[in-house]
Amino acid sequence: MTSLRQRMLEDMRVRNFSPHTQSTYVLQVSLFARYFHKPPDLLGPEEIRSYQVYLTDGKKLAPSSILIAVAALRFLYKVTLHKDWSVEDIIPAPKKPQKLPVVLSPEEVRRFLSCVASSKHRTILTTCYAAGLRISEVVQLTPTDIDSQRMVIRVEQGRRTAMSCSLPSCWRFCASGGACRSPSLGSSQETSQVGTSLATLWSWRAEKPIEPPVSANPPVTPHSLRHAFSVHLLEQGTDVRRIQLLLGHRSLATTARYLKIATSQVCSTTSPFDLLPQPVAAESKPAPPQFF
């Protein structure tokens, strides 16, 4: 490991970057250095510009993929190498098109989960939908993250999300190999059983990744279930601010975009025209008889 890579990793650790972010940033910088066959501290703005043109025109990467490389290079040159550049000008970020996600209906969610062959994978995906969690958050859960008394799940950085009453029995059912147990969490013994079930269930991390059970266009991913969680809550009348807290979004604007998808909320809105006072139609006098 080079001293520059070691320093960059240390800079990310002291800022409490997730292990996934650390490995992603290191990979992006490594690809950048390999492209020029030089250490990144010997490369400057012209090389960065040339590399971005290569990613855009040569590799034809999507803006979301280029944004990852931009974030890694900005961190390297601004934080680790202490360049006094205006990184926003030297390393510009491409404009990311705003695409609304395709959201499954409740019936489609039910059918999708029923198609998952592995009981462990089905339980993990069910947790994504039932609690609105990211797949990375679900696979990092431990038994101590489950507050069975308050029926909440503790996620990273003190965030909490509501726990479905059906999840504990779902976890136990999977961990016991399909032998369903009592869903009650009233006693400490039952709470301990949930912890044991979770510990067994989450040992799947060493196994192969989740395979999509059905083909769809666009494809259904674990994050699709998080989108469905948000929109279905909105359609049930849940406040946007509450959904923001459950999802852990920093900005309310990120959560508010789901309002564009929640058709029941949009279509049920009363037009202000319907609230205007309606003019009273004047009574028409009957026409006189023409012949008699």
C-alpha positions in Angstrom: 0.0 0.0 0.0 1.4 3.4 -1.0 1.7 6.2 1.6 -0.8 8.3 -0.4 -3.4 5.5 -0.3 -2.8 5.0 3.4 -3.2 8.7 4.1 -6.4 8.9 2.1 -7.8 5.9 4.0 -6.9 7.6 7.3 -8.6 10.8 6.2 -11.8 8.9 5.5 -11.7 6.9 8.7 -11.4 10.0 10.9 -14.4 11.4 9.1 -16.3 8.1 9.8 -16.9 7.2 6.2 -18.5 3.8 5.8 -16.2 0.9 4.7 -18.2 0.7 1.5 -17.5 4.4 0.7 -13.8 4.0 1.6 -13.3 1.0 -0.8 -15.3 2.8 -3.5 -13.2 6.0 -3.3 -9.9 4.0 -3.3 -11.0 2.1 -6.3 -12.0 5.2 -8.3 -8.7 6.9 -7.5 -6.8 3.7 -8.4 -8.6 3.6 -11.8 -7.7 7.2 -12.4 -4.0 6.6 -11.7 -3.9 3.5 -13.8 -5.3 5.4 -16.8 -2.3 7.7 -16.8 0.2 5.2 -15.3 1.2 7.8 -12.8 0.6 8.4 -9.1 -2.4 10.8 -8.6 -0.2 13.4 -6.8 1.7 13.9 -10.0 -1.5 14.6 -12.0 -3.3 17.9 -12.3 -6.3 19.7 -13.7 -5.6 18.8 -17.4 -5.4 15.1 -16.6 -8.5 15.3 -14.5 -10.4 17.0 -17.4 -9.1 14.4 -19.9 -10.2 11.6 -17.6 -13.7 13.0 -17.2 -13.9 13.3 -21.0 -12.8 9.6 -21.3 -15.5 8.5 -18.8 -18.2 10.5 -20.6 -17.3 9.9 -24.2 -15.1 6.9 -24.1 -16.7 4.6 -21.5 -20.1 6.3 -21.9 -20.8 6.0 -18.2 -24.1 7.3 -16.7 -23.9 10.6 -14.8 -24.5 8.8 -11.6 -21.4 6.6 -12.2 -19.3 9.6 -13.1 -20.5 11.4 -9.9 -18.8 8.6 -7.8 -15.5 9.2 -9.5 -15.9 13.0 -9.1 -16.6 12.6 -5.4 -13.5 10.4 -4.9 -11.2 12.8 -6.8 -12.5 15.8 -5.0 -11.8 14.2 -1.7 -8.3 13.2 -2.7 -7.2 16.6 -4.0 -9.1 18.7 -1.5 -8.8 16.8 1.7 -5.8 14.5 1.4 -3.5 16.5 -1.0 -4.7 19.9 0.3 -4.9 21.5 -3.1 -6.0 25.1 -3.0 -8.1 24.6 -6.1 -11.8 25.4 -6.5 -12.7 21.7 -6.9 -16.1 22.6 -8.2 -14.5 24.3 -11.2 -11.5 21.9 -11.6 -13.5 18.7 -11.1 -17.1 19.6 -12.3 -19.9 17.2 -11.5 -22.2 16.2 -14.3 -25.9 17.2 -14.0 -27.8 14.1 -12.9 -31.2 13.7 -14.6 -34.0 13.6 -12.2 -35.8 10.3 -12.8 -38.7 9.2 -10.8 -38.5 5.5 -9.7 -41.0 3.0 -10.8 -42.9 1.9 -7.8 -44.6 -1.4 -7.3 -48.1 -1.6 -6.2 -48.9 -3.5 -2.9 -50.1 -6.5 -4.9 -46.9 -6.5 -7.0 -44.8 -6.3 -3.8 -46.7 -9.4 -2.5 -46.2 -11.3 -5.8 -42.5 -10.3 -6.0 -41.7 -11.5 -2.5 -43.6 -14.8 -3.0 -41.3 -15.5 -6.0 -38.1 -15.4 -3.9 -37.0 -19.0 -3.6 -34.6 -18.6 -0.7 -36.4 -18.1 2.7 -33.4 -16.0 4.0 -33.4 -13.7 1.0 -37.2 -13.4 1.1 -37.0 -12.4 4.8 -34.3 -9.9 4.1 -36.2 -8.3 1.2 -39.4 -8.4 3.4 -37.5 -6.4 6.0 -36.5 -3.8 3.3 -40.1 -3.3 2.5 -41.6 -3.6 6.0 -39.2 -1.1 7.6 -38.1 1.0 4.6 -34.5 0.1 5.0 -31.6 0.0 2.5 -30.2 -3.4 1.8 -26.9 -2.4 3.3 -28.7 -1.4 6.5 -30.7 -4.7 6.7 -27.6 -7.0 6.4 -25.8 -5.0 9.1 -28.6 -5.4 11.6 -27.8 -7.2 14.9 -30.2 -8.5 17.6 -29.3 -5.5 19.8 -30.7 -3.2 17.1 -34.2 -4.6 17.7 -36.3 -2.9 20.4 -39.1 -5.3 20.8 -40.7 -3.4 23.6 -41.2 -0.2 21.6 -41.4 -2.1 18.3 -38.7 0.0 16.6 -35.5 -0.9 14.7 -32.3 1.1 15.5 -30.3 2.0 12.4 -27.0 3.8 12.1 -26.4 7.2 13.7 -29.3 6.8 16.2 -32.0 6.7 13.5 -35.0 4.6 14.3 -37.7 3.2 12.1 -41.0 1.5 12.9 -41.0 -2.3 13.1 -43.9 -4.2 11.6 -45.7 -6.5 14.0 -45.3 -9.3 11.5 -41.5 -9.1 11.2 -40.5 -11.0 14.4 -42.5 -14.0 13.4 -41.1 -13.7 9.9 -37.5 -13.8 11.3 -38.3 -16.7 13.5 -40.0 -18.6 10.7 -36.9 -18.3 8.5 -34.3 -19.0 11.2 -36.1 -22.1 12.3 -36.1 -23.5 8.7 -39.8 -22.8 8.2 -41.1 -24.0 11.5 -43.4 -21.1 12.6 -43.3 -20.0 16.2 -45.4 -17.7 18.3 -45.1 -14.1 17.1 -45.6 -12.8 20.7 -42.8 -10.6 22.1 -44.2 -10.1 25.5 -41.7 -12.2 27.5 -37.9 -12.0 27.8 -37.8 -15.6 26.5 -39.5 -14.6 23.3 -37.3 -11.5 22.9 -34.2 -13.8 23.3 -35.7 -16.1 20.6 -35.9 -13.2 18.2 -32.3 -12.3 18.9 -31.2 -15.9 18.2 -33.3 -16.0 15.1 -31.7 -12.7 13.8 -28.2 -14.0 14.6 -28.9 -17.1 12.5 -30.6 -15.2 9.7 -27.9 -12.6 9.3 -25.2 -15.2 8.9 -26.2 -15.3 5.3 -23.7 -12.6 4.5 -21.1 -15.2 3.6 -23.4 -16.7 1.0 -23.9 -15.6 -2.6 -25.7 -12.3 -3.2 -29.4 -12.1 -3.7 -30.5 -13.2 -7.1 -33.6 -11.4 -8.7 -36.4 -13.9 -8.5 -38.3 -12.6 -11.6 -37.4 -10.7 -14.7 -39.0 -7.2 -14.9 -38.5 -4.1 -17.0 -37.2 -2.0 -15.3 -35.6 -4.6 -13.0 -36.8 -4.8 -9.4 -34.0 -4.2 -6.9 -34.0 -4.2 -3.1 -34.1 -0.4 -3.2 -37.4 -0.7 -5.2 -39.0 -2.0 -2.0 -37.8 1.1 -0.1 -39.4 3.2 -2.7 -42.6 1.2 -2.4 -42.5 1.6 1.4 -42.4 5.4 1.0 -45.1 5.7 -1.6 -47.5 3.3 0.0 -47.2 5.3 3.3 -47.9 8.5 1.4 -51.0 7.0 -0.2 -52.2 5.9 3.2 -52.0 9.6 4.4 -48.8 9.5 6.4 -47.2 12.9 6.8 -44.1 13.6 4.6 -42.0 14.7 7.6 -42.7 11.5 9.4 -41.7 9.5 6.3 -38.5 11.5 6.1 -37.6 10.5 9.6 -38.3 6.8 9.0 -36.2 6.8 5.8 -33.3 8.9 7.3 -33.3 11.5 4.6 -31.3 14.6 5.4 -33.5 16.8 3.2 -37.2 16.9 3.1 -37.0 17.6 -0.7 -35.6 14.1 -1.2 -38.7 12.6 0.5 -41.1 15.1 -1.2 -40.3 13.7 -4.6 -42.4 10.7 -3.8 -45.4 13.0 -3.8 -45.1 13.0 -7.6 -45.6 9.2 -7.6 -48.3 8.8 -5.0 -51.2 8.9 -7.4 -53.9 8.6 -4.7 -52.6 11.8 -3.0 -52.4 13.7 -6.2 -55.7 12.6 -7.7 -57.6 13.1 -4.5 -56.6 16.8 -4.3 -59.6 19.1 -4.5 -59.2 21.8 -7.2 -59.6 25.3 -5.7 -62.1 26.0 -8.6 -64.5 23.6 -6.9 -64.3 25.7 -3.7 -65.4 28.9 -5.4 -69.0 30.1 -4.6 -71.2 28.9 -7.5 -73.5 31.6 -9.0 -77.2 31.0 -8.5 -78.9 30.5 -11.9 -81.8 32.9 -12.5 -85.2 31.3 -12.6 -86.5 31.2 -16.1 -90.1 32.2 -16.7 -92.2 29.7 -18.6 -92.8 30.8 -22.2 -96.4 31.9 -23.0 -98.5 29.5 -25.0 -98.3 30.1 -28.7 -101.6 29.0 -30.0 -104.1 28.9 -27.0 
